[in-house]
Amino acid sequence: MYTKSVVWLIIAFLLFILAVGVTAQPQEAERYKIDWRGYTFYINKPIPTLARSLTLEAYSDTVQGYYFVQFKAAITKDMKAQVVAAGGELFEYVPNNAYIVKMDVETKGKVGALAEVQ
């Protein structure tokens, strides 16, 4: 009787661990996901293949470009203020926890170094 109870306890524990692990994976993936105008990007994975007309190798050092800036958590007024203080210009909010930001290369480095930006 005792061994049967232990076996059931172990099975229940393993099922619990499996359920928690499966639930945690999509949440972790969502952390790095950006959805914009029908395209999905994951900042921790290679950029998907896009139409050539939608790509650009790089901006020159003197040109302000548009970048996705994704934060580690829900965006606060303070986080947005830090981006602006670094020289960025906030445009459109992009799910999940991201903004399109206009900035030059120097500002890009400053914004990328902010603790709240991933």
Contact map, one row per residue, 1 for C-alpha under 8 A:
1111100000000000000000000000000000000000000000000000000000000000000000000000000000000000000000000000000000000000000000
1111110000000000000000000000000000000000000000000000000000000000000000000000000000000000000000000000000000000000000000
1111111000000000000000000000000000000000000000000000000000000000000000000000000000000000000000000000000000000000000000
1111111100000000000000000000000000000000000000000000000000000000000000000000000000000000000000000000000000000000000000
1111111110000000000000000000000000000000000000000000000000000000000000000000000000000000000000000000000000000000000000
0111111111000000000000000000000000000000000000000000000000000000000000000000000000000000000000000000000000000000000000
0011111111100000000000000000000000000000000000000000000000000000000000000000000000000000000000000000000000000000000000
0001111111110000000000000000000000000000000000000000000000000000000000000000000000000000000000000000000000000000000000
0000111111111000000000000000000000000000000000000000000000000000000000000000000000000000000000000000000000000000000000
0000011111111100000000000000000000000000000000000000000000000000000000000000000000000000000000000000000000000000000000
0000001111111110000000000000000000000000000000000000000000000000000000000000000000000000000000000000000000000000000000
0000000111111111000000000000000000000000000000000000000000000000000000000000000000000000000000000000000000000000000000
0000000011111111100000000000000000000000000000000000000000000000000000000000000000000000000000000000000000000000000000
0000000001111111110000000000000000000000000000000000000000000000000000000000000000000000000000000000000000000000000000
0000000000111111111000000000000000000000000000000000000000000000000000000000000000000000000000000000000000000000000000
0000000000011111111100000000000000000000000000000000000000000000000000000000000000000000000000000000000000000000000000
0000000000001111111110000000000000000000000000000000000000000000000000000000000000000000000000000000000000000000000000
0000000000000111111111000000000000000000000000000000000000000000000000000000000000000000000000000000000000000000000000
0000000000000011111111100000000000000000000000000000000000000000000000000000000000000000000000000000000000000000000000
0000000000000001111111110000000000000000000000000000000000000000000000000000000000000000000000000000000000000000000000
0000000000000000111111111000000000000000000000000000000000000000000000000000000000000000000000000000000000000000000000
0000000000000000011111111100000000000000000000000000000000000000000000000000000000000000000000000000000000000000000000
0000000000000000001111111110000000000000000000000000000000000000000000000000000000000000000000000000000000000000000000
0000000000000000000111111111000000000000000000000000000000000000000000000000000000000000000000000000000000000000000000
0000000000000000000011111111100000000000000000000000000000000000000000000000000000000000000000000000000000000000000000
0000000000000000000001111111110000000000000000000000000000000000000000000000000000000000000000000000000000000000000000
0000000000000000000000111111111000000000000000000000000000000000000000000000000000000000000000000000000000000000000000
0000000000000000000000011111111100000000000000000000000000000000000000000000000000000000000000000000000000000000000000
0000000000000000000000001111111110000000010000000000000000000000000000000000000000000000000000000000000000000000000000
0000000000000000000000000111111110000000000000000000000000000000000000000000000000000000000000010000000000000000000000
0000000000000000000000000011111110000000000000000000000000000000000000010000000000000000000000010000000000000000000000
0000000000000000000000000001111111000000011100000000000000000000000001000000000000000000000000010000000000000000000000
0000000000000000000000000000111111100001111000000000000000000000000000000000000000000000000000110000000000000000000000
0000000000000000000000000000000111110001111000000000000000000000000000000000000000000000000001110100000000000000000000
0000000000000000000000000000000011111111100000000000000000000000000000000000000000000000000001110000000000000000000000
0000000000000000000000000000000001111111000000000000000000000000000000000000000000000000000001100000000000000000000000
0000000000000000000000000000000000111110000000000000000000000000000000000000000000000000000000000000000000000000000000
0000000000000000000000000000000000111111000000000000000000000000000000000000000000000000000000000000000000000000000000
0000000000000000000000000000000000111111100000000000000000000000000000000000000000000000000000000000000000000000000000
0000000000000000000000000000000011110111110000000000000000000000000000000000000000000000000000000000000000000000000000
0000000000000000000000000000000011100011111010110000000000000000000000000000000000000000000000000000000000000000000000
0000000000000000000000000000100111000001111111100000000000000000000000000000000000000000000000000000000000000000000000
0000000000000000000000000000000111000000111111100000000000000000000000000000000000000000000000000000000000000000000000
0000000000000000000000000000000100000000011111000000000000000000000000000000000000000000000000000000000000000000000000
0000000000000000000000000000000000000000111111100000000000000000000000000000000000000000000000000000000000000000000000
0000000000000000000000000000000000000000011111110000000000000000000000000000000000000000000000000000000000000000000000
0000000000000000000000000000000000000000111011111000000000000000000000000000000000000000000000000000000000000000000000
0000000000000000000000000000000000000000100001111100000000000000000000000000000000000000000000000000000000000000000000
0000000000000000000000000000000000000000000000111110000000000000000000000000000000000000000000000000000000000000000000
0000000000000000000000000000000000000000000000011111011000000000000000000000000000000000000000000000000000000000000000
0000000000000000000000000000000000000000000000001111111000000000000000000000000000000000000000000000000000000000000000
0000000000000000000000000000000000000000000000000111111000000000000000000000000000000000000000000000000000000000000000
0000000000000000000000000000000000000000000000000011111000000000000000000000000000000000000000000000000000000000000000
0000000000000000000000000000000000000000000000000111111100000000000000000000000000000000000000000000000000000000000000
0000000000000000000000000000000000000000000000000111111110000000000000000000000000000000000000000000000000000000000000
0000000000000000000000000000000000000000000000000000011111100000000000000000000000000000000000000000000000000000000000
0000000000000000000000000000000000000000000000000000001111100000000000000000000000000000000000000000000000000000000000
0000000000000000000000000000000000000000000000000000000111110000000000000000000000000000000000000000000000000000000000
0000000000000000000000000000000000000000000000000000000111111011100000000000000000000000000000000000000000000000000000
0000000000000000000000000000000000000000000000000000000001111110000000000000000000000000000000000000000000000000000000
0000000000000000000000000000000000000000000000000000000000111110000000000000000000000000000000000000000110000000000000
0000000000000000000000000000000000000000000000000000000000011111000000000000000000000000000000000000000110000000000000
0000000000000000000000000000000000000000000000000000000000111111100000000000000000000000000000000000000110000000000000
0000000000000000000000000000000000000000000000000000000000100111110000000000000000000000000000000000011110000000000000
0000000000000000000000000000000000000000000000000000000000100011111000000000000000000000000000000000011100000000000000
0000000000000000000000000000000000000000000000000000000000000001111100000000000000000000000000000001111000000000000000
0000000000000000000000000000000000000000000000000000000000000000111110000000000000000000000000000001111000000000000000
0000000000000000000000000000000000000000000000000000000000000000011111000000000000000000000000000111100000000000000000
0000000000000000000000000000000000000000000000000000000000000000001111100000000000000000000000000111100000000001000011
0000000000000000000000000000000100000000000000000000000000000000000111110000000000000000000000011110000000000000000011
0000000000000000000000000000000000000000000000000000000000000000000011111110000000000000000000001100000000000000000111
0000000000000000000000000000001000000000000000000000000000000000000001111100000000000000000000001000000000000000000111
0000000000000000000000000000000000000000000000000000000000000000000000111110000000000000000000001000000000000000000100
0000000000000000000000000000000000000000000000000000000000000000000000111111000000000000000000001000000000000000000000
0000000000000000000000000000000000000000000000000000000000000000000000101111101100000000000000001100000000000000000000
0000000000000000000000000000000000000000000000000000000000000000000000000111111100000000000000000000000000000000000000
0000000000000000000000000000000000000000000000000000000000000000000000000011111110000000000000000000000000000000000000
0000000000000000000000000000000000000000000000000000000000000000000000000001111111000000000000000000000000000000000000
0000000000000000000000000000000000000000000000000000000000000000000000000011111111100000000000000000000000000000000100
0000000000000000000000000000000000000000000000000000000000000000000000000011111111110000010000000000000000000000000000
0000000000000000000000000000000000000000000000000000000000000000000000000000111111111000000000000000000000000000000000
0000000000000000000000000000000000000000000000000000000000000000000000000000011111111100000000000000000000000000010000
0000000000000000000000000000000000000000000000000000000000000000000000000000001111111111110000000000000000000010000000
0000000000000000000000000000000000000000000000000000000000000000000000000000000111111111110000000000000000000000000000
0000000000000000000000000000000000000000000000000000000000000000000000000000000011111111000000000000000000000000000000
0000000000000000000000000000000000000000000000000000000000000000000000000000000001111111000000000000000000100110000000
0000000000000000000000000000000000000000000000000000000000000000000000000000000000111111100000000000001000100000000000
0000000000000000000000000000000000000000000000000000000000000000000000000000000000111111110000000000111000110010000000
0000000000000000000000000000000000000000000000000000000000000000000000000000000000110011111000000000111000000000000000
0000000000000000000000000000000000000000000000000000000000000000000000000000000100110001111100000011110000000000000000
0000000000000000000000000000000000000000000000000000000000000000000000000000000000000000111110000011110000000000000000
0000000000000000000000000000000000000000000000000000000000000000000000000000000000000000011111000011100000000000000000
0000000000000000000000000000000000000000000000000000000000000000000000000000000000000000001111101111000000000000000000
0000000000000000000000000000000001110000000000000000000000000000000000000000000000000000000111111111000000000000000000
0000000000000000000000000000000011110000000000000000000000000000000000000000000000000000000011111100000000000000000000
0000000000000000000000000000011111100000000000000000000000000000000001000000000000000000000001111100000000000000000000
0000000000000000000000000000000000000000000000000000000000000000000001111110000000000000000011111110000000000000000000
0000000000000000000000000000000001000000000000000000000000000000000111100010000000000000000011111111000000000000000000
0000000000000000000000000000000000000000000000000000000000000000000111000000000000000000011111001111100000000000000000
0000000000000000000000000000000000000000000000000000000000000000011110000000000000000000011111000111110000000000000000
0000000000000000000000000000000000000000000000000000000000000000011110000000000000000001111100000011111000000000000000
0000000000000000000000000000000000000000000000000000000000000001111000000000000000000001111000000001111100000000000000
0000000000000000000000000000000000000000000000000000000000000001111000000000000000000011100000000000111110110000000000
0000000000000000000000000000000000000000000000000000000000001111100000000000000000000000000000000000011111110000000000
0000000000000000000000000000000000000000000000000000000000001111000000000000000000000000000000000000001111111000000000
0000000000000000000000000000000000000000000000000000000000000000000000000000000000000000000000000000000111111100000000
0000000000000000000000000000000000000000000000000000000000000000000000000000000000000111000000000000001111111110000000
0000000000000000000000000000000000000000000000000000000000000000000000000000000000000001000000000000001111111111000000
0000000000000000000000000000000000000000000000000000000000000000000000000000000000000000000000000000000011111111100000
0000000000000000000000000000000000000000000000000000000000000000000000000000000000000100000000000000000001111111110000
0000000000000000000000000000000000000000000000000000000000000000000000000000000000100101000000000000000000111111110010
0000000000000000000000000000000000000000000000000000000000000000000010000000000000000000000000000000000000011111110011
0000000000000000000000000000000000000000000000000000000000000000000000000000000000000000000000000000000000001111111010
0000000000000000000000000000000000000000000000000000000000000000000000000000000001000000000000000000000000000111111110
0000000000000000000000000000000000000000000000000000000000000000000000000000000000000000000000000000000000000000111111
0000000000000000000000000000000000000000000000000000000000000000000000111000001000000000000000000000000000000000011111
0000000000000000000000000000000000000000000000000000000000000000000011110000000000000000000000000000000000000011111111
0000000000000000000000000000000000000000000000000000000000000000000011110000000000000000000000000000000000000001001111
